Amino acid sequence: MLLVGGVLLSFFSANLAGELLRHFKVAGFQTTNDPGCVLLATLGFHGAAIGLGILFLKMNSIGWREMLGLDQPRWKFHLLLAVIGLAAAVPVMLGLKLISEMVLQKFGWPAEDQLAIEMFTNVKSVWLRVYLGLFAVVLAPMAEEFVFRGLIFSGLKKLGWPKCAWLGTSLLFALIHFNTPTFLPLFAFALALTWIYERTEGLLAPIVAHSLFNATNLTLLLLVEKFAPQHP
């Protein structure tokens, strides 16, 4: 509880700091695409999760191999399970995204991109793009799986609330991405990641599945940018 509270405090503090720095027009923080704002947006939650997570593991005498499930004899099979679980989840997610967009368009609700996608497409610096790519493929999956599957899901389940653990964790995972069209797909994705975590009893497989999913989306985004026709 203290760890989750610390991560949330860091998240809200980073957002508040970003708003104040933009308000006072501090160099490097004048727009949401400036380097300072990008770092605050990415490290406020994910960086804190990893930093405090390392401290949490040391305080509880938990090793990285144990947390990831590398101490299990079938950990290589778990990687295959991650790929299979992701492959099964993607068609469901695409269908839910299509349905969500159709419903939103019917009611006149604009289908906006996720904040992370907008940030990546709006950033022009090559180095910032490289950083955001590494963040999406490496840092974000590690931090989010540690918090959602490793802490929140496991904690609720140990309290004797398995249904709340499954549904509540997946709901929270979808909500923190702040995007209406992808809410249902991300909810389904979170359920798939939780299933993978339950089957493997370690964070390695869900981290790998999450990383592959983000890497695929990033690759598609880059391909669209390169080959899509440019309109004046």
Rosetta blueprint (number, residue, H / E / L):
1 M L
2 L H
3 L H
4 V H
5 G H
6 G H
7 V H
8 L H
9 L H
10 S H
11 F H
12 F H
13 S H
14 A H
15 N H
16 L H
17 A H
18 G H
19 E H
20 L H
21 L H
22 R H
23 H H
24 F L
25 K L
26 V L
27 A L
28 G L
29 F L
30 Q L
31 T L
32 T L
33 N L
34 D L
35 P H
36 G H
37 C H
38 V H
39 L H
40 L H
41 A H
42 T H
43 L H
44 G H
45 F H
46 H H
47 G H
48 A H
49 A H
50 I H
51 G H
52 L H
53 G H
54 I H
55 L H
56 F H
57 L H
58 K H
59 M H
60 N L
61 S L
62 I L
63 G L
64 W H
65 R H
66 E H
67 M H
68 L H
69 G L
70 L L
71 D L
72 Q L
73 P L
74 R L
75 W H
76 K H
77 F H
78 H H
79 L H
80 L H
81 L H
82 A H
83 V H
84 I H
85 G H
86 L H
87 A H
88 A H
89 A H
90 V H
91 P H
92 V H
93 M H
94 L H
95 G H
96 L H
97 K H
98 L H
99 I H
100 S H
101 E H
102 M H
103 V H
104 L H
105 Q H
106 K H
107 F L
108 G L
109 W L
110 P L
111 A L
112 E L
113 D L
114 Q L
115 L H
116 A H
117 I H
118 E H
119 M H
120 F H
121 T H
122 N H
123 V L
124 K L
125 S L
126 V H
127 W H
128 L H
129 R H
130 V H
131 Y H
132 L H
133 G H
134 L H
135 F H
136 A H
137 V H
138 V H
139 L H
140 A H
141 P H
142 M H
143 A H
144 E H
145 E H
146 F H
147 V H
148 F H
149 R H
150 G H
151 L H
152 I H
153 F H
154 S H
155 G H
156 L H
157 K H
158 K H
159 L L
160 G L
161 W L
162 P H
163 K H
164 C H
165 A H
166 W H
167 L H
168 G H
169 T H
170 S H
171 L H
172 L H
173 F H
174 A H
175 L H
176 I L
177 H L
178 F L
179 N L
180 T L
181 P L
182 T L
183 F H
184 L H
185 P H
186 L H
187 F H
188 A H
189 F H
190 A H
191 L H
192 A H
193 L H
194 T H
195 W H
196 I H
197 Y H
198 E H
199 R H
200 T H
201 E L
202 G L
203 L L
204 L H
205 A H
206 P H
207 I H
208 V H
209 A H
210 H H
211 S H
212 L H
213 F H
214 N H
215 A H
216 T H
217 N H
218 L H
219 T H
220 L H
221 L H
222 L H
223 L H
224 V H
225 E H
226 K H
227 F H
228 A L
229 P L
230 Q L
231 H L
232 P L
